[in-house]
Amino acid sequence: MELQVQKREKLGRGVKALRKQGLVPAELYGKGLENFHVSVPAKEFKKVYKESGENTVVQVVMDKKKYPVLIQDVSYAPVSGDVTSVDFYQVRMDEKLKVGVPVEFVGISLAVKEKNGLLVKALQEVQVEALPADIPHDFKVDLSKISDIGQSIYVKDLEVPANVRVLVNPETVVVTVTAKVTEEEELAMQQAAAAGVEGVKVETEEKKAEREAAKAVTGEAATPGATPDAKVAPTKAAPAKATPTKETPKK
C-alpha cells in the first residue's frame, strides 16, 4: 500500500486552511531521522487506513521517495468525526517492533444464541514482537467455538505466525461466556448484602452495650460502696527536711 504526501509550510493555525482543502496535516518522523511536516489527502488516507490499521507497513511517497511507515496517533474532530491529524512513524524493516495487534471477533457463540449466555470480551489487542513486514493485521477469534457457558478462548488458542513472538501470558483469557444473572438472583444478592450490613450494625450495638456493662461492673468492684460523685482525697507528701552542711574548719 502506498500513500502520496506533500511537504507543507503551513503550521499552527494555518492547518485550518489545509483541512478546508480536503487535506490532513501530518508528521513524518522516525528514530534518528529528520522530521517532516506533510499533508495527505483525507479521502486517500481513510481508504488506506481502513485497510492497514496501525500495525501494517504503508509506503509513504514524498518527492518520489518512499518511506516505510506505521500509521499512529490518528486524531478526529469530536462532532464531525473527520480526521484532524496523523503521525507517520518511519520504521527500519530489519528491526523488530513491539506493537499491539487488534483482536477481531467473528462468528456466533451457541452458548449465547441458544443458552442465553453473556459474552465477555476480555482482550481487545495482543502485544507482539516482530519485524515490520511480519506483524499480523489482526488476530481473528471464532466465537462459534464456544458452545457452553463457562468456556473461554485463551491467548494460547490464537493462530500466531511462527516469526511472531507473543508478549502476553498464554493463559490470558481473550473471550469467555458466563451465565446471565436473573432479576430474582440480583434482588437476592442485594437483599443478602443489605442483611449483612444490618448484621454488622446489630453486632456493633451489642458489642457497645457489652463494653458499657463491663465498665460499670469494673467500676463498682474497684470502689465498693462509693457514690458516683465520691472523690479520693489526694495524699499529701511529708515536707522534705534539709540536711545541714557541716563546714570544715580552716587550718
C-alpha positions in Angstrom: 0.0 0.0 0.0 1.2 3.5 -0.9 0.1 6.9 0.2 1.1 10.1 -1.5 2.0 13.1 0.8 3.4 16.6 0.2 5.6 18.8 2.3 3.7 21.6 3.9 4.8 25.1 5.1 1.6 26.0 7.0 1.9 25.3 10.7 -0.2 26.2 13.7 -3.4 28.0 12.7 -2.5 27.6 9.1 -3.6 24.0 9.1 -7.3 25.0 9.1 -6.8 26.1 5.5 -5.4 22.7 4.6 -8.4 20.9 6.2 -10.8 23.1 4.1 -9.0 21.9 1.0 -9.6 18.2 2.0 -6.1 17.7 3.3 -5.0 16.3 6.7 -1.9 17.7 8.4 0.6 15.0 9.3 4.1 14.4 10.7 6.6 12.1 9.2 9.4 11.1 11.6 11.4 8.1 12.8 14.3 7.2 15.1 17.4 9.2 14.1 15.5 10.7 11.1 14.6 14.2 10.1 11.1 15.3 11.0 8.9 16.4 8.0 5.7 18.4 8.2 3.4 16.9 5.5 -0.2 16.8 4.3 -2.2 13.9 2.9 -5.5 13.8 1.0 -8.2 12.9 3.6 -10.1 10.5 1.3 -7.0 8.6 0.3 -5.8 8.4 3.9 -9.2 7.0 5.1 -9.1 4.4 2.4 -5.6 3.2 3.2 -6.0 3.4 7.0 -9.2 1.3 6.8 -7.2 -1.5 5.2 -3.8 -1.1 7.0 -4.8 -0.1 10.6 -1.9 0.9 12.8 0.3 -2.2 12.5 0.7 -2.8 8.8 3.6 -1.1 7.0 2.5 1.6 4.5 4.8 3.2 1.9 4.5 6.9 2.2 5.7 8.6 -1.0 7.1 12.1 -0.9 9.1 13.7 -3.7 9.3 10.3 -5.5 11.0 8.8 -2.4 9.3 6.0 -0.4 9.3 5.8 3.4 8.1 2.6 5.1 5.9 3.8 8.0 3.3 2.7 10.6 0.3 5.0 11.0 0.0 6.3 14.6 -1.9 8.8 16.7 -4.9 9.4 14.4 -7.0 12.3 15.8 -10.6 13.0 15.0 -12.9 16.0 15.3 -15.3 15.4 18.2 -18.5 16.3 16.3 -17.9 15.5 12.6 -15.6 12.6 13.1 -13.2 13.9 10.4 -9.5 13.1 10.7 -7.7 16.2 12.0 -4.1 15.0 12.2 -2.0 11.9 11.9 1.6 10.7 12.5 3.6 8.5 10.2 6.4 6.7 12.1 9.2 5.6 9.8 10.5 2.1 10.6 13.5 0.0 9.7 12.5 -3.2 8.0 15.4 -5.1 9.6 14.5 -4.1 13.2 11.8 -5.8 15.3 9.0 -3.8 16.8 6.7 -4.3 19.8 3.1 -3.5 18.8 -0.5 -4.3 19.8 -2.3 -6.4 17.3 -6.1 -6.0 17.5 -8.4 -8.9 18.1 -11.3 -9.4 15.6 -14.2 -11.4 16.8 -16.2 -13.4 14.2 -19.0 -15.9 14.3 -21.7 -16.5 16.8 -21.4 -18.5 20.1 -24.1 -21.2 20.6 -23.7 -20.5 24.3 -25.0 -17.0 23.7 -27.5 -17.8 21.0 -29.1 -20.9 22.5 -28.2 -20.9 26.2 -28.7 -17.2 26.9 -25.1 -16.8 28.0 -23.3 -13.4 28.4 -20.3 -12.8 26.0 -17.4 -11.1 27.8 -14.6 -9.8 25.5 -11.7 -9.6 27.9 -8.9 -8.7 25.5 -9.1 -6.2 22.6 -5.5 -6.4 21.4 -2.4 -8.7 21.9 1.1 -7.3 22.3 3.6 -9.0 20.0 7.2 -8.5 18.7 8.1 -9.0 15.1 9.8 -7.4 12.1 7.6 -4.7 10.5 6.7 -6.9 7.5 5.7 -9.8 9.7 3.3 -8.0 12.0 -0.2 -9.6 11.7 -3.0 -7.3 10.7 -5.2 -8.8 13.4 -6.0 -12.0 15.3 -9.4 -13.5 14.3 -11.2 -15.3 17.1 -14.1 -17.6 16.1 -16.8 -17.3 18.7 -18.6 -20.4 17.3 -16.0 -22.5 19.1 -17.6 -21.5 22.4 -20.7 -23.8 22.7 -21.2 -24.0 26.5 -21.4 -21.4 29.3 -18.1 -21.2 31.2 -16.0 -21.9 28.1 -13.2 -19.5 27.2 -10.7 -18.8 24.4 -7.2 -18.0 25.6 -4.2 -16.3 24.0 -2.6 -19.7 23.6 -5.5 -20.6 21.3 -4.7 -17.8 18.8 -3.2 -18.6 15.4 0.1 -16.9 15.6 2.7 -16.9 12.7 6.0 -18.7 13.6 8.0 -15.5 13.1 5.9 -13.5 15.6 6.5 -13.6 19.4 3.6 -13.1 21.6 4.4 -11.0 24.7 1.2 -11.8 26.6 0.8 -14.7 29.1 -0.6 -17.6 27.0 -3.2 -18.3 29.8 -4.7 -14.9 29.4 -8.4 -15.0 28.6 -9.4 -13.4 25.3 -13.1 -14.1 25.4 -15.5 -16.1 27.6 -19.2 -16.8 28.1 -20.8 -16.5 31.6 -24.3 -17.1 32.8 -26.6 -14.1 32.9 -27.8 -13.0 36.4 -31.6 -13.1 36.5 -33.6 -10.3 38.2 -34.5 -12.7 41.1 -30.8 -13.5 41.6 -29.8 -9.9 41.5 -32.6 -9.0 44.0 -31.5 -11.9 46.3 -27.9 -10.6 46.2 -28.9 -7.1 47.1 -31.0 -8.4 50.0 -28.2 -10.5 51.2 -25.8 -7.6 51.1 -28.3 -5.4 53.0 -28.8 -8.1 55.6 -25.1 -8.3 56.0 -24.9 -4.6 56.7 -27.7 -4.8 59.3 -25.9 -7.7 60.9 -22.8 -5.6 61.3 -24.8 -2.7 62.8 -26.6 -5.0 65.3 -23.3 -6.7 66.3 -21.7 -3.3 66.8 -24.5 -2.1 69.1 -24.4 -5.4 71.1 -20.6 -5.1 71.5 -21.0 -1.5 72.6 -23.6 -2.5 75.2 -21.3 -5.3 76.5 -18.4 -2.8 76.8 -20.6 -0.3 78.8 -21.8 -3.1 81.1 -18.3 -4.3 81.6 -17.1 -0.8 82.5 -19.9 -0.4 85.1 -19.1 -3.8 86.8 -15.4 -3.0 86.9 -16.1 0.4 88.4 -18.3 -1.0 91.2 -15.8 -3.7 92.0 -12.9 -1.2 92.3 -14.7 1.1 94.8 -17.4 -0.8 96.7 -19.9 1.4 98.4 -18.6 4.5 96.8 -21.1 7.1 95.4 -20.7 8.2 91.8 -19.6 11.7 93.0 -17.2 10.4 95.6 -13.7 11.8 95.1 -10.5 10.4 96.5 -8.6 13.0 98.5 -5.0 13.4 97.3 -2.3 12.2 99.7 -0.1 15.0 100.9 3.6 14.2 100.9 5.6 15.0 104.1 7.8 18.0 103.6 11.4 17.2 102.9 13.9 18.2 105.7 17.1 19.9 104.6 20.3 18.3 106.0 22.7 21.0 107.3 26.0 21.2 105.7 29.0 21.0 108.1 31.7 23.5 107.3 35.2 22.1 107.5 37.3 24.2 109.9 40.1 26.1 108.4 43.6 25.2 109.4 
